[in-house]
Structures are given as structure tokens and as C-alpha cells.
Amino acid sequence: MPSPPGPPGAGGKEPMPIDERPRLPLYCFPYGGAGASAYRGWGEELPSWIDVRPMQFPGRENRFREPLHTRLEPLVAEMAGRVETKEPYALFGHSLGALVAFELTRTLRRTGRPTPALLVLSGFGAPHLLRDRPRVTHLAPDAFWERVAAHYDVTPEVLAEPLLRELAYPVLRADLEIVETYVHRPEAPLDLPLVAWGGVGDPEASEEQVTAWKEHSRQPVEVRIFPGGHFYVNSSRPAVLAALAEAARRAV
């Protein structure tokens, strides 16, 4: 004789297994000097219902022949045309990618398009705070790399290998110019789940600067600091992806 069915879930329905959740597109924006490959493997390591969609900025990887952006506004405008907003979706950005994701969200709101169900901003201090990074984009390559090495967290292999520096220079210079020329314009706080993450000892985004993202959403903002410096998203990747999956579950 078969055993009786278990008790139904809330509202008389069986609870939905996690893998049967509606797919959540997760648009991921890369950090300065990087491309979409920064998020290689995330789709295999996150739950299957999270649809990871790495965003490629022009001038790198499979778009290397296209002109680089040196200002935020045209880059955000382009990304706005590449994000599908007809269904619930989420945005994740690290470093420069966080600034792009934030301003993209504000652009979508201003133009009347649906804003994300979740906005995760990583490795970048709240934009209303003055940045104390020195200007570097006016410098010749050797001086540029010397100043970048002193004040930014850069992959050691790039600094050690002349060919890698030569290849990385135009992309990183353009991306840093975006940040150097950015001017924050105050707007009303967003009304959506916002998550702000940083790395312990990150020279580009202190815990105080990351915590200040709380001023940019009317909803409670989750702040978390991971071990690993500016590139904690790589060195603490399992913990980061577990936290990202949990934030997505709560949001949708």
C-alpha cells in the first residue's frame, strides 16, 4: 500500500524545487581592463535557474576591433540596448562594472523601463563619495604603469610581462578614463534590492565606501566584505557565488 502524500506547502501547493524556478537572467559587467571572459564558468557553478549573461564592452576580446569608450554615458546607452527587461532580471558588476550597472539601472528608471529585481555592486565605492585615486590616463605608458602599480590592484602577470602590458594598456587606460571623467549626479534612491560587496584591504573600495551604497536604495542594502582584496571575486569565488545565489533567491 503506498504511503499517503506529505502535507501540502503554503496555500495548498507543493513547494517548488529550486531547479524549477523561473530562469533569472543575470547580466554581468566586467571590471576595468577585462572582458566578458571574467565571468567564464559562472553559469556552471551557479544554480541552473540563474542564466548568466556576461556583457562584452567594445574594444576587447571578440569586440577588439571596435572603438573603446572613454566616457560612461555612451557605454551605458549601449548596454541599455543589450539588456532585455521584459522579464525579471538581475545585474552584477565588479569595479568599473559596478558603476556601469548602477548608472544603467538609473537610466532604465528614467526611461520608464523595468529596473532589475536585484542589483549587485562589487568592488566600487558609492559614487557620491569623492575618489582619492590619482589621475593616470594622461601619462605615457611607462609612467602610467608605474602609477597604476602604486595605487591600483593589478594582476601581477600583467605588470611583469611587457607584451601583456602593451596589449592591456589601451583598454585599461580607456576604462580608467571613464572613471576619472565620471561626475555623479544626485537622483532619488532606487527602490529595489541592492547588494554591496567589497574585499578586505581593497585599495580601490574601502569598507566605509562600500557601506555608503546604503544611501542609494530605499530598501535595506546588504553589505558584505570578503577576504581577498580587490579581486576577491576570483580568490573567494565559491563564497561569492554562494552569496550571489542566495541574494537571487531572496529577490525573486
C-alpha positions in Angstrom: 0.0 0.0 0.0 1.5 3.3 -1.0 2.3 5.8 1.8 0.0 8.9 1.9 1.2 12.1 0.4 3.0 14.6 2.6 1.4 17.8 3.7 1.0 20.5 1.0 3.0 23.7 1.1 1.7 27.1 1.8 -1.6 27.8 0.1 -2.2 24.1 -0.5 0.6 23.8 -3.1 3.7 21.7 -3.1 6.8 23.9 -2.7 8.6 24.4 -6.0 12.1 22.8 -6.1 14.8 25.3 -6.6 15.8 24.0 -10.1 12.2 24.6 -11.3 12.3 28.3 -10.5 11.7 30.6 -13.5 15.1 31.4 -15.1 16.6 34.7 -13.9 18.8 36.4 -16.5 21.9 37.7 -14.7 23.8 40.4 -16.7 27.4 40.6 -15.5 29.6 43.6 -16.3 33.4 43.3 -16.2 36.0 45.3 -14.3 38.4 47.7 -15.9 40.7 46.2 -18.4 38.7 43.0 -18.6 36.1 41.5 -20.9 33.2 39.1 -20.7 35.6 36.2 -20.0 36.0 37.5 -16.5 32.8 35.5 -15.8 33.8 32.3 -17.5 32.4 29.3 -15.6 29.9 31.2 -13.5 27.0 29.7 -15.4 28.2 26.2 -14.5 28.8 27.0 -10.8 25.6 28.9 -10.1 22.2 27.2 -9.8 20.7 26.3 -13.2 17.8 28.7 -12.9 20.3 31.6 -12.9 21.0 32.5 -16.6 24.5 34.1 -16.5 24.9 36.6 -19.4 28.4 38.2 -19.4 28.4 41.6 -21.1 31.1 42.5 -23.5 32.3 46.1 -23.7 33.7 47.2 -27.1 37.4 47.1 -27.8 38.3 43.8 -26.1 38.1 40.0 -26.8 35.6 39.3 -29.6 34.9 43.0 -30.0 38.6 44.1 -30.1 38.2 45.9 -33.5 35.6 48.2 -32.1 36.5 51.7 -30.7 36.9 51.8 -26.9 34.6 54.0 -24.9 36.3 56.7 -22.7 33.1 58.2 -21.3 30.4 56.4 -19.2 27.3 57.8 -20.9 27.7 56.1 -24.3 28.8 52.9 -22.8 25.7 52.8 -20.6 23.5 53.7 -23.5 24.9 50.8 -25.5 24.4 48.4 -22.6 20.8 49.6 -22.1 20.1 48.4 -25.7 21.6 45.0 -24.9 19.6 44.2 -21.7 16.3 42.5 -22.1 13.9 43.9 -19.4 10.6 42.1 -20.3 11.0 39.6 -17.5 12.6 39.8 -14.1 16.4 40.1 -14.3 19.4 40.9 -12.2 22.6 43.0 -12.7 26.0 42.2 -11.3 29.1 44.5 -11.8 32.6 44.5 -10.3 34.7 47.6 -10.1 34.1 49.6 -13.3 31.3 47.1 -14.0 29.5 48.1 -10.8 29.5 51.8 -11.9 28.1 50.7 -15.2 25.4 48.6 -13.6 24.4 51.3 -11.2 24.1 54.1 -13.9 22.4 51.6 -16.2 19.7 51.0 -13.6 19.2 54.7 -13.2 19.0 55.2 -16.9 16.4 52.4 -17.2 14.3 54.0 -14.5 14.5 57.5 -16.1 13.3 56.0 -19.5 10.4 54.1 -17.9 11.8 50.6 -18.4 11.6 47.9 -15.7 14.5 48.0 -13.2 16.3 44.9 -12.1 14.9 42.6 -9.4 18.4 42.6 -7.9 21.4 44.9 -8.3 24.7 43.6 -7.0 27.5 46.2 -6.9 31.0 44.8 -6.1 34.4 46.4 -5.6 33.4 50.0 -6.1 32.7 52.7 -3.5 29.4 54.6 -3.5 29.6 57.1 -6.4 28.6 60.1 -4.4 31.9 59.9 -2.5 35.0 61.7 -3.8 37.5 59.2 -5.1 41.1 59.7 -3.9 42.7 57.8 -6.8 45.3 59.9 -8.7 44.7 60.7 -12.4 46.8 58.4 -14.6 45.3 58.5 -18.1 47.3 61.5 -19.3 50.6 59.7 -18.6 52.8 57.9 -21.1 52.8 54.1 -20.9 55.8 53.6 -18.6 54.6 56.3 -16.2 51.1 55.1 -16.5 52.0 51.6 -15.3 54.2 52.9 -12.6 51.3 54.9 -11.1 48.8 52.1 -11.7 51.0 49.6 -9.9 51.4 52.0 -6.9 47.7 52.8 -6.5 45.6 50.0 -8.0 45.3 46.3 -7.6 46.6 44.9 -10.9 47.2 41.3 -11.9 50.9 40.7 -11.3 51.4 38.8 -14.6 50.4 41.9 -16.5 52.9 44.1 -14.7 55.7 41.6 -15.1 55.2 40.9 -18.9 55.9 43.7 -21.4 53.8 42.2 -24.1 50.8 41.9 -21.8 51.2 45.5 -20.6 51.3 46.6 -24.3 48.1 44.7 -25.0 46.3 45.8 -21.8 47.4 49.5 -21.9 44.8 50.9 -24.3 41.9 49.0 -22.7 42.8 49.8 -19.1 43.6 53.4 -20.0 40.2 53.9 -21.6 38.4 52.3 -18.7 40.2 54.4 -16.2 39.4 57.5 -18.2 35.7 56.6 -17.8 36.1 56.6 -14.0 38.3 59.8 -14.0 35.7 61.7 -16.0 32.6 60.4 -14.2 30.5 63.0 -12.5 27.9 61.8 -10.1 24.5 63.5 -10.4 22.2 63.1 -7.4 18.9 61.4 -8.0 16.3 59.8 -5.8 17.3 56.5 -4.2 16.4 53.3 -6.1 13.5 51.2 -4.9 14.9 47.7 -5.3 17.1 45.1 -3.6 20.7 46.4 -3.6 23.7 44.3 -2.5 27.1 46.0 -2.0 30.2 43.9 -1.6 33.9 44.6 -1.2 37.2 42.9 -0.4 39.2 43.2 2.8 42.0 45.7 2.3 40.9 46.7 -1.2 42.8 49.9 -2.1 40.1 50.9 -4.5 37.0 50.5 -2.3 37.2 50.6 1.5 34.6 49.0 3.7 33.3 52.5 4.5 33.0 53.4 0.8 31.2 50.1 0.1 28.8 50.6 3.1 27.9 54.1 1.7 25.9 52.4 -1.0 23.1 52.2 1.6 22.2 55.7 0.6 21.2 54.6 -2.9 18.2 52.4 -2.2 15.0 52.8 -0.2 15.2 49.1 0.6 17.6 47.5 3.1 21.0 47.2 1.5 23.1 44.1 2.2 26.8 44.9 2.7 29.4 42.2 2.9 33.2 42.3 2.9 35.0 39.2 1.6 38.7 38.2 2.1 40.9 38.7 -0.9 41.4 42.4 -1.7 40.1 44.0 -4.9 39.9 40.7 -6.8 38.1 38.8 -4.1 35.6 37.7 -6.7 38.3 35.4 -8.0 40.2 34.4 -4.8 36.9 33.9 -2.8 34.8 32.7 -5.8 32.9 29.8 -4.1 31.8 32.1 -1.3 30.9 34.9 -3.7 28.8 32.7 -5.9 27.0 31.1 -3.0 26.2 34.6 -1.7 25.1 35.6 -5.1 22.8 32.7 -5.5 21.3 33.3 -2.0 20.7 37.0 -2.9 18.9 36.0 -6.1 16.7 33.6 -4.2 15.6 36.3 -1.8 15.0 38.8 -4.6 12.8 36.6 -6.8 
